[in-house]
Amino acid sequence: MDVHMNELLQATIDEGGSDLHIRAYMPPELRVHGELCPLSDEALTEEDAYNLVREISTDEQMEEVEKNGGADFALAHPDGTRFRVSVFKERKRYGAVLRQIPSTLLTLEQIGIPPTVKELLFKPRGLILVTGPTGSGKSTTLASMLNVINHERGVHIITIEDPIEFYHTSAKSLITQREVGDDVPSFAEAIRRALRQDPDVILVGEMRDLETIAAAITAAETGHLVFGTLHTTGAAETIDRIVDAFPTNQQEQVRTQLAAGLQAVISQILLPKLDANGEVHGRVAAFEIMTSTDAIRSRIRDNKTNMIKSDLQTGAKFGMMTLDASLTNLYKEGLISYEELITKSQDPDSVVAKLKEEMA
């Protein structure tokens, strides 16, 4: 199959694809509106897949694939569109997934984040976590939050990413963007060094290990506003995940630190978005939002995270929202299907009962 990566990237851009999949013995596939679809009837050979991967990878990146089984990096198309690339080996063959990074930053309103979340961006210190499964739009949400700070506050923002996805231009704020691997060896090391660089706001692209989590919590404690991401769903699960990352003899202290420093947990999932004709067109985010209140702080401190859900249900005046309430609102607005509402809700029975009650 005579095909070059630039042509495939152009097709991804033209079709509005979020991801491009390259695999031997399969045609190139695009994820559009959440569904995978082939770009051709013809499958790639092992040689085709290798050549496509080789086109976009440096010698060092190919060495990393050989040594570690994969390499992650960012790539720019000639028109300026950027992609996050993951090259890997499967069954001794080469493959890649390229995720298109949106070139224009959305506003918080366009993403669908409630106005109360914007107030959090003006906090002088604390930890704000954006969580959700892979591909749920966490990077986009964080980039939009930083964009607000960049244009409305005169502060020093340091981002630590692997790889850098959105390039920010300093506006009212000064922005320093550091890439793990190229600029600094690890997330934890980057946070430690950041504390000596007069930061006000620190973005930790991924809190993936104990050292990074501990460094992020310390940074939030010492008077910085820290943003981080975790692959968890829901506030209670996120808090439990952080605490469980620590040895048992440190967990009580971590709960106390989180109770004092955690400002908010924003969990999100992406769903197929319906247009006015009921056809899928794009995707829309549903959110669970927990903000820190006296009640929430005591739940964290006393290891009663299982009670957080009821606080979310009654915490609307504090800007809180359950995932089910967010899904129900999207359904009522005609933006998601009934099937998505039921399959993605945490308590489908009570969602259905509430809808029937409202219609009665």
C-alpha positions in Angstrom: 0.0 0.0 0.0 1.6 3.2 -1.2 0.8 5.7 1.6 2.7 8.3 3.5 2.1 9.6 7.0 1.4 13.2 5.9 -1.5 12.0 3.7 -2.9 10.1 6.7 -2.5 13.0 9.0 -4.2 15.3 6.5 -7.1 12.8 6.3 -7.3 12.8 10.1 -7.6 16.6 10.1 -10.1 16.7 7.2 -12.4 14.1 8.8 -12.2 15.6 12.2 -10.7 12.4 13.6 -9.5 12.3 17.2 -7.1 9.4 16.7 -5.3 7.7 13.9 -4.4 4.0 14.3 -1.6 2.3 12.3 -1.3 -1.5 12.6 0.1 -4.2 10.3 -2.6 -6.4 8.6 -5.3 -3.7 9.2 -6.1 -0.6 7.1 -5.3 2.7 8.8 -8.3 3.5 11.1 -9.7 6.8 12.3 -11.7 7.4 15.5 -14.4 9.9 14.5 -17.0 10.9 17.1 -15.9 8.0 19.3 -16.3 5.3 16.6 -13.4 3.6 14.7 -13.7 3.5 10.9 -11.2 2.4 8.2 -9.6 4.9 5.9 -9.1 2.4 3.1 -10.2 -1.1 2.0 -6.5 -2.1 1.8 -4.6 -3.5 4.8 -1.1 -2.3 5.7 1.7 -4.8 5.4 4.3 -5.2 8.2 6.7 -3.2 6.0 4.1 -0.4 5.4 3.5 -0.1 9.2 7.2 0.1 9.9 7.8 2.7 7.1 5.0 4.9 8.4 6.4 4.7 12.0 9.9 5.4 10.7 8.7 8.5 8.8 7.8 10.2 12.0 10.3 8.8 14.5 13.9 9.9 15.2 16.7 7.3 15.6 16.5 7.9 19.4 12.8 7.2 19.4 13.2 4.0 17.4 15.9 2.9 19.9 13.5 3.6 22.7 10.8 1.4 21.0 13.3 -1.4 20.6 14.5 -1.1 24.2 11.2 -0.3 26.1 8.6 -1.5 23.7 7.2 2.0 23.0 7.9 5.7 22.7 5.7 8.8 23.2 6.3 12.2 21.6 4.6 15.1 20.0 4.5 15.8 16.2 3.5 18.8 14.1 1.8 18.5 10.7 3.0 21.0 8.1 -0.2 23.1 8.6 0.7 23.5 12.3 -1.8 20.9 13.7 -0.1 18.9 16.5 -0.4 15.2 17.3 0.5 13.2 20.4 2.1 10.1 19.2 2.5 6.7 20.8 4.7 4.2 18.8 4.8 0.6 20.0 5.4 -3.0 19.1 2.8 -5.7 19.2 3.5 -9.3 18.3 7.0 -8.1 17.2 5.4 -5.7 14.6 5.3 -1.9 14.7 2.2 0.2 15.3 1.3 3.7 16.3 -1.6 5.8 17.6 -1.6 9.5 16.8 -4.0 11.7 18.8 -4.9 15.0 17.2 -4.5 17.9 19.7 -7.1 20.6 19.1 -5.4 23.7 17.7 -7.8 26.2 19.3 -8.4 26.3 23.0 -12.1 26.1 24.0 -13.5 28.4 26.7 -14.7 26.7 29.9 -18.3 27.6 28.8 -17.8 25.7 25.4 -16.5 22.7 27.3 -19.5 22.8 29.5 -17.8 23.5 32.9 -20.0 25.3 35.3 -19.1 29.0 36.2 -18.3 28.0 39.8 -15.2 26.1 38.6 -13.7 29.4 37.2 -13.6 30.8 40.8 -11.2 28.0 41.7 -8.6 29.3 39.2 -8.1 32.4 41.4 -7.3 30.4 44.6 -3.8 31.3 45.9 -2.9 27.7 46.8 -4.2 24.1 46.8 -4.7 21.0 44.7 -7.2 20.8 41.8 -7.5 17.4 40.2 -9.0 16.7 36.7 -9.7 13.0 36.4 -11.2 10.5 34.0 -10.4 7.7 31.7 -7.9 8.0 28.8 -9.3 10.1 26.0 -11.9 11.9 28.2 -10.7 15.4 27.4 -8.7 16.0 30.6 -5.8 17.7 28.7 -8.2 20.0 26.9 -10.0 21.0 30.1 -6.6 21.7 31.9 -5.3 23.7 28.9 -8.5 25.9 28.9 -8.1 26.4 32.7 -4.5 27.5 32.3 -5.6 29.8 29.4 -8.0 31.6 31.8 -5.2 32.1 34.4 -2.7 33.2 31.7 -5.1 35.9 30.5 -6.6 37.0 33.8 -3.8 36.7 36.4 -0.3 38.0 36.5 1.5 34.9 37.8 4.2 32.4 36.9 2.8 29.1 35.5 5.0 26.1 35.1 3.7 23.1 33.2 5.3 19.7 33.4 4.1 17.4 30.6 5.0 14.2 28.7 4.8 15.3 25.9 3.8 19.0 25.8 0.4 19.0 24.0 -0.8 22.6 23.9 1.7 25.4 23.4 0.8 28.4 25.5 2.0 31.9 24.7 2.6 34.1 27.8 -0.1 36.8 28.1 -0.7 38.5 31.4 1.1 35.5 33.1 4.6 34.1 32.4 4.4 30.5 31.2 7.3 28.0 31.4 6.6 24.6 29.7 8.9 21.7 30.5 8.8 18.3 28.8 9.7 15.2 30.7 12.5 13.4 29.0 13.8 16.4 27.0 13.9 19.2 29.6 13.8 17.2 32.9 14.2 13.5 33.8 10.9 12.9 35.7 7.7 14.5 36.9 8.8 14.3 40.6 12.2 15.9 39.8 10.5 18.6 37.7 8.2 19.5 40.6 11.1 19.7 43.1 13.0 22.0 40.7 9.9 24.1 40.0 9.7 25.1 43.6 13.0 26.9 43.2 11.7 28.8 40.1 9.3 31.2 41.7 6.1 29.5 40.5 2.5 30.5 41.5 0.8 27.8 39.4 2.1 24.3 38.6 0.5 21.8 36.2 1.6 18.2 36.7 0.6 16.4 33.5 0.3 13.0 35.1 0.4 12.0 38.8 1.4 8.4 37.9 3.6 7.3 40.9 4.0 7.8 44.6 7.0 10.2 44.3 5.1 12.5 41.9 1.9 12.4 44.0 3.9 13.3 47.2 5.7 16.1 45.4 2.4 17.6 44.1 0.8 17.5 47.5 3.9 19.2 49.1 3.8 21.9 46.4 0.1 22.6 47.0 0.8 22.8 50.8 3.7 25.2 50.4 1.6 28.0 48.8 1.1 27.0 45.2 -1.9 26.3 43.1 -1.3 22.8 41.7 -3.2 21.1 38.9 -2.9 17.4 38.3 -4.5 14.5 36.4 -5.4 10.9 37.4 -7.0 8.1 35.5 -9.8 7.7 38.0 -13.5 8.3 37.8 -15.2 10.2 40.6 -14.1 12.2 43.6 -14.2 9.4 46.2 -12.3 7.0 44.0 -9.7 9.7 43.3 -9.1 10.4 47.0 -8.8 6.7 47.8 -6.4 6.1 44.9 -4.1 8.9 46.2 -4.2 7.7 49.8 -3.7 4.0 48.8 -0.5 5.0 46.8 1.2 5.6 50.2 2.5 3.0 52.7 -0.1 2.2 55.4 1.9 4.1 58.1 1.7 7.4 56.1 -2.0 7.2 55.0 -3.4 9.1 57.9 -1.0 11.9 57.4 -1.8 12.0 53.7 -5.6 12.2 54.5 -4.9 15.2 56.7 -2.8 16.8 54.0 -5.5 16.2 51.4 -8.3 17.5 53.7 -6.4 20.7 54.1 -5.1 21.2 50.6 -7.5 19.6 48.1 -9.6 22.4 46.4 -11.6 20.3 43.9 -11.9 17.1 42.0 -13.4 17.5 38.5 -14.1 14.1 36.8 -15.2 13.9 33.2 -16.2 11.5 30.5 -16.8 12.1 26.8 -20.0 11.0 25.1 -21.2 11.0 21.4 -23.0 14.3 20.9 -26.3 14.5 19.0 -27.2 17.3 16.6 -30.7 18.8 16.1 -31.6 15.8 13.8 -30.6 13.2 16.4 -27.4 12.3 14.5 -24.0 11.9 16.2 -21.9 14.9 15.5 -18.9 15.4 17.8 -18.6 14.7 21.4 -19.8 16.3 24.7 -18.4 16.0 28.2 -20.3 15.1 31.4 -18.8 16.1 34.7 -18.8 15.2 38.4 -17.6 18.2 40.4 -16.5 18.1 44.1 -15.4 21.3 45.7 -13.8 21.4 49.2 -16.2 22.3 52.0 -16.0 21.6 55.8 -18.1 18.5 55.3 -15.9 17.2 52.5 -12.8 17.9 54.5 -14.0 15.9 57.5 -15.0 13.0 55.2 -11.4 12.9 53.8 -9.8 13.3 57.2 -12.1 10.6 58.9 -11.6 8.1 56.0 -15.4 8.3 55.1 -15.0 8.9 51.4 -18.0 6.6 50.8 -20.2 9.4 52.1 -18.9 12.0 49.6 -21.6 11.0 47.0 -24.4 12.3 49.3 -22.5 15.5 49.8 -22.3 16.0 46.1 -26.1 15.5 45.8 -26.8 18.2 48.3 -23.8 20.5 47.4 -25.2 22.3 44.4 -25.0 25.7 46.2 -21.2 25.1 46.5 -20.9 24.3 42.8 -21.0 20.6 43.2 -22.5 18.2 40.7 -23.0 14.4 40.4 -22.2 12.7 37.2 -25.8 11.5 37.0 -27.1 15.1 37.3 -24.7 16.2 34.5 -25.8 13.3 32.3 -29.5 14.0 32.9 -29.0 17.7 32.0 -27.3 16.6 28.7 -30.2 14.2 27.9 -32.8 16.9 28.6 -31.0 19.3 26.3 -31.1 16.6 23.6 -27.3 16.3 23.4 -27.0 12.6 24.3 -29.2 9.6 23.7 -31.3 7.8 26.3 -29.0 4.8 25.9 -25.9 6.8 26.8 -27.7 8.3 29.8 -28.6 4.8 31.1 -25.3 3.1 30.3 -23.0 5.8 31.7 -25.0 6.8 34.8 -23.8 5.5 38.2 -27.3 4.8 39.5 -29.5 4.2 36.4 -32.6 3.2 38.4 -32.8 6.5 40.3 -32.1 8.5 37.1 -35.1 6.8 35.4 -37.3 7.2 38.5 -36.4 10.9 38.6 -37.1 11.4 34.9 -40.5 9.7 35.3 -41.3 11.9 38.3 -40.5 15.0 36.4 -42.7 13.9 33.5 -45.6 13.0 35.7 
